[in-house]
Amino acid sequence: MGFGSERRRTPGLRREEVAQRANISPTWYTWLEQGRGGAPSADVLDRIARALMLTEVEREHLFLLGLGRPPEARYRRNDGVTPRLQRVLDALEPCPALIRTATWDVIAWNRAAPVMLIDYGSLPPEERNILRYIFLDPRARAVQYDWESVARFALGAFRVDAARAGAATEIEPFVAELCRISPEFRAMWRDNDVPGTHTEAIKHIRHPVLGPLAFEYSAFSVDGRTDLSMVVYNPATQDDAERIKSLLPASSSDSVASDGPLHERSTR
């Protein structure tokens, strides 16, 4: 396989020490570095990655070298984003944009998101979840043109995101809670529906102040983070963009809550 000892993230660490950390024989580890000894198992590669303190990207590269495929996804709970990623969100204004986890918790957003969508900052962190709002907040049902269609589509997309990020175990308590509280969620979850695609759509929104607006909706994976997605609502016209700008606060420190949830429908 030929790892290349000069690429170790632990300078000065001897092969014997790496092998000990990975709980494999020094001879076999030497052979692996030299491209001998046969293909290692995924478990061995995982132990070597931990021993060498590899990043997620380097770990994936190690699996591609050793097995010809990436490792199975491992979900990592994340309660925030880097300053750089937040700056990307801010630069997208006047497009409402947010970062959601694989379990659809919203952990970051720009100034346009509370104005146009939901004031996530006014909610306790544990309630900043898109599905929790759709199925448990009575306002969500009242404001949708077709609540069932929106809810079913969102739940299918959530199922795909969680599976892709390896978060099947992590979502079990959340799913059990919503199944217990919401009969609609329970019925839709048992249907096992998944959308053909959920990364792009057209959203038509009736804003309580600005009236009808249209957005090009897109969801993007965050590079190197299978557990995070960036969701962007791009105003469909320049006029829509200018009207959104008129509602943005003067600075990022200002807190602007929406007048209420928006009427939304999707064309997919």
C-alpha positions as CSV (number, residue, x, y, z in Angstrom):
1,M,0.0,0.0,0.0
2,G,2.9,2.3,0.7
3,F,1.8,4.9,3.3
4,G,5.0,6.9,3.2
5,S,6.6,7.4,6.6
6,E,7.5,11.0,5.8
7,R,3.8,11.9,5.8
8,R,3.2,10.9,9.5
9,R,1.5,13.5,11.6
10,T,3.6,12.4,14.6
11,P,7.2,13.4,13.7
12,G,9.9,11.3,15.4
13,L,7.5,8.5,16.2
14,R,9.1,5.2,15.4
15,R,7.4,2.4,13.5
16,E,7.3,0.2,16.6
17,E,5.5,3.0,18.5
18,V,2.9,3.4,15.8
19,A,2.4,-0.3,15.6
20,Q,2.0,-0.4,19.4
21,R,-0.6,2.3,19.3
22,A,-2.4,0.6,16.5
23,N,-2.2,-2.8,18.3
24,I,-0.5,-4.6,15.3
25,S,2.9,-6.2,14.9
26,P,5.8,-3.9,14.0
27,T,6.7,-6.3,11.2
28,W,3.3,-6.1,9.6
29,Y,3.1,-2.3,10.0
30,T,6.5,-2.0,8.2
31,W,5.2,-4.2,5.4
32,L,2.1,-2.1,5.1
33,E,4.3,1.1,4.8
34,Q,6.3,-0.7,2.1
35,G,3.2,-1.9,0.2
36,R,3.6,-5.5,1.2
37,G,1.7,-7.9,3.5
38,G,-1.6,-7.9,1.7
39,A,-4.7,-5.7,2.1
40,P,-5.4,-4.6,5.7
41,S,-8.9,-4.7,7.2
42,A,-11.0,-1.6,7.8
43,D,-10.5,-2.1,11.5
44,V,-6.7,-2.1,11.1
45,L,-6.8,1.0,9.0
46,D,-9.0,2.7,11.5
47,R,-6.5,1.9,14.3
48,I,-3.6,3.1,12.2
49,A,-5.4,6.4,11.5
50,R,-6.0,6.9,15.2
51,A,-2.4,6.0,16.0
52,L,-1.1,8.6,13.4
53,M,-3.7,11.2,14.5
54,L,-4.9,11.6,11.0
55,T,-7.5,14.2,10.0
56,E,-10.8,13.0,8.5
57,V,-9.5,13.8,5.0
58,E,-6.3,12.0,5.6
59,R,-8.2,9.0,7.1
60,E,-10.3,8.8,3.9
61,H,-7.2,8.9,1.8
62,L,-5.7,6.1,3.8
63,F,-8.8,3.9,3.2
64,L,-8.7,4.7,-0.5
65,L,-5.1,3.6,-0.6
66,G,-5.6,0.5,1.4
67,L,-9.1,-0.7,0.3
68,G,-9.9,1.4,-2.7
69,R,-13.0,2.9,-1.0
70,P,-13.7,5.5,1.6
71,P,-14.4,4.5,5.2
72,E,-17.9,4.2,6.5
73,A,-19.2,7.5,7.7
74,R,-18.8,8.3,11.3
75,Y,-21.2,10.9,12.7
76,R,-19.7,13.7,14.8
77,R,-22.0,15.9,16.8
78,N,-21.2,19.6,16.2
79,D,-22.7,22.5,18.0
80,G,-21.0,25.3,16.0
81,V,-19.0,26.3,12.9
82,T,-15.6,27.8,12.3
83,P,-15.3,31.6,11.9
84,R,-14.4,31.0,8.3
85,L,-17.6,29.2,7.6
86,Q,-19.7,31.8,9.3
87,R,-18.0,34.4,7.1
88,V,-19.1,32.4,4.1
89,L,-22.7,32.6,5.3
90,D,-22.5,36.3,5.9
91,A,-21.1,36.9,2.4
92,L,-24.1,35.3,0.9
93,E,-26.5,38.0,2.1
94,P,-29.1,38.9,1.0
95,C,-29.6,35.2,0.4
96,P,-30.9,33.5,3.6
97,A,-28.4,30.8,4.4
98,L,-27.9,28.4,7.3
99,I,-25.8,25.4,8.3
100,R,-27.6,22.2,9.4
101,T,-26.3,19.0,10.9
102,A,-27.1,15.5,9.6
103,T,-29.8,15.4,12.3
104,W,-31.1,18.7,11.0
105,D,-30.2,20.8,13.9
106,V,-29.5,24.4,12.8
107,I,-26.2,25.5,14.2
108,A,-25.4,28.7,12.2
109,W,-27.1,31.2,10.0
110,N,-26.7,34.7,8.5
111,R,-28.7,37.9,9.1
112,A,-31.1,37.2,6.3
113,A,-32.2,33.8,7.7
114,P,-34.1,35.1,10.7
115,V,-35.7,37.9,8.6
116,M,-36.9,35.5,5.9
117,L,-37.2,32.1,7.7
118,I,-37.2,31.5,11.5
119,D,-35.5,33.4,14.2
120,Y,-33.4,30.5,15.4
121,G,-31.5,32.8,17.9
122,S,-34.7,33.2,19.9
123,L,-35.0,29.5,20.4
124,P,-33.2,27.3,22.9
125,P,-30.4,25.3,21.2
126,E,-32.2,22.0,21.7
127,E,-35.2,23.4,19.8
128,R,-33.3,24.6,16.8
129,N,-34.3,21.6,14.7
130,I,-36.1,21.8,11.4
131,L,-38.1,18.6,11.8
132,R,-39.0,19.5,15.4
133,Y,-40.5,22.8,14.0
134,I,-42.3,21.2,11.1
135,F,-44.0,18.5,13.1
136,L,-44.3,19.9,16.6
137,D,-44.8,23.6,16.3
138,P,-48.5,24.3,15.6
139,R,-47.6,27.4,13.6
140,A,-45.8,25.3,10.9
141,R,-49.0,23.5,10.0
142,A,-51.0,26.7,9.6
143,V,-48.6,28.5,7.4
144,Q,-47.8,25.9,4.7
145,Y,-49.8,25.8,1.5
146,D,-49.4,22.0,1.5
147,W,-48.1,21.0,4.9
148,E,-48.2,17.3,4.3
149,S,-46.2,17.5,1.1
150,V,-43.6,19.8,2.7
151,A,-43.4,17.6,5.8
152,R,-43.1,14.3,3.8
153,F,-40.4,15.8,1.5
154,A,-38.4,17.1,4.5
155,L,-38.6,13.8,6.4
156,G,-37.4,11.9,3.4
157,A,-34.4,14.2,2.9
158,F,-33.6,14.0,6.6
159,R,-33.6,10.2,6.3
160,V,-31.1,10.4,3.5
161,D,-28.8,12.9,5.2
162,A,-28.7,10.9,8.5
163,A,-27.9,7.7,6.7
164,R,-25.2,9.3,4.5
165,A,-23.5,10.7,7.6
166,G,-23.6,7.5,9.6
167,A,-26.0,9.0,12.1
168,A,-28.6,6.1,12.2
169,T,-27.8,5.4,15.9
170,E,-27.7,9.0,16.9
171,I,-31.2,9.9,15.5
172,E,-32.9,6.9,17.2
173,P,-33.9,8.9,20.4
174,F,-35.0,11.9,18.4
175,V,-37.1,9.7,16.0
176,A,-38.6,7.9,18.9
177,E,-39.6,11.1,20.6
178,L,-41.3,12.5,17.4
179,C,-43.0,9.2,16.8
180,R,-44.4,9.3,20.3
181,I,-45.6,12.9,20.1
182,S,-46.7,13.3,16.4
183,P,-48.9,10.7,14.7
184,E,-48.1,12.3,11.3
185,F,-44.4,11.9,11.9
186,R,-44.9,8.3,13.0
187,A,-47.0,7.4,9.9
188,M,-44.6,9.1,7.5
189,W,-41.5,7.6,9.1
190,R,-42.9,4.1,8.7
191,D,-43.6,4.8,5.0
192,N,-39.8,4.9,4.4
193,D,-40.2,7.4,1.6
194,V,-37.1,9.2,0.2
195,P,-37.0,11.9,-2.4
196,G,-35.3,11.4,-5.7
197,T,-33.3,14.5,-5.1
198,H,-33.4,17.1,-2.3
199,T,-30.4,19.3,-3.0
200,E,-32.2,21.8,-5.3
201,A,-35.8,23.1,-5.6
202,I,-37.8,26.2,-6.1
203,K,-39.4,27.7,-3.0
204,H,-42.4,30.1,-3.2
205,I,-42.8,32.0,0.0
206,R,-45.5,34.5,1.0
207,H,-43.7,36.8,3.4
208,P,-45.8,38.6,6.0
209,V,-44.3,42.0,5.1
210,L,-42.9,41.6,1.6
211,G,-45.6,39.4,0.1
212,P,-44.8,36.7,-2.5
213,L,-41.2,35.8,-3.0
214,A,-39.4,33.1,-5.0
215,F,-36.1,31.4,-4.1
216,E,-33.8,29.0,-5.7
217,Y,-33.1,26.5,-2.9
218,S,-29.9,24.6,-2.8
219,A,-28.2,22.4,-0.2
220,F,-24.4,21.8,-0.4
221,S,-22.2,19.5,1.5
222,V,-19.5,21.2,3.6
223,D,-16.1,20.0,2.3
224,G,-14.6,17.4,4.7
225,R,-17.7,17.4,6.9
226,T,-20.2,14.7,5.9
227,D,-22.3,15.8,8.9
228,L,-22.9,19.4,7.8
229,S,-24.9,20.9,4.9
230,M,-25.1,24.6,3.9
231,V,-28.7,25.5,2.8
232,V,-29.0,28.6,0.6
233,Y,-32.2,30.4,-0.5
234,N,-31.2,32.5,-3.6
235,P,-33.7,35.2,-4.5
236,A,-35.1,34.4,-7.9
237,T,-35.2,38.0,-9.1
238,Q,-33.2,41.2,-8.4
239,D,-36.3,42.8,-7.1
240,D,-36.8,40.1,-4.5
241,A,-33.2,40.5,-3.4
242,E,-33.6,44.3,-3.0
243,R,-36.7,43.9,-1.0
244,I,-35.0,41.4,1.3
245,K,-32.1,43.9,1.8
246,S,-34.6,46.4,3.1
247,L,-35.4,44.2,6.1
248,L,-31.8,43.3,7.0
249,P,-30.6,44.7,10.3
250,A,-27.9,47.4,10.2
251,S,-25.3,45.1,11.7
252,S,-24.7,41.5,12.6
253,S,-25.1,42.3,16.2
254,D,-28.7,43.5,15.8
255,S,-31.3,40.8,16.5
256,V,-34.3,40.8,14.1
257,A,-37.0,38.3,14.6
258,S,-39.4,37.5,11.8
259,D,-43.0,38.5,12.2
260,G,-43.9,34.9,12.2
261,P,-43.3,31.7,10.2
262,L,-43.7,32.1,6.5
263,H,-46.1,30.5,4.1
264,E,-43.9,28.2,2.0
265,R,-44.4,25.8,-0.8
266,S,-42.0,23.8,-3.0
267,T,-41.9,23.0,-6.6
268,R,-39.7,19.9,-7.1
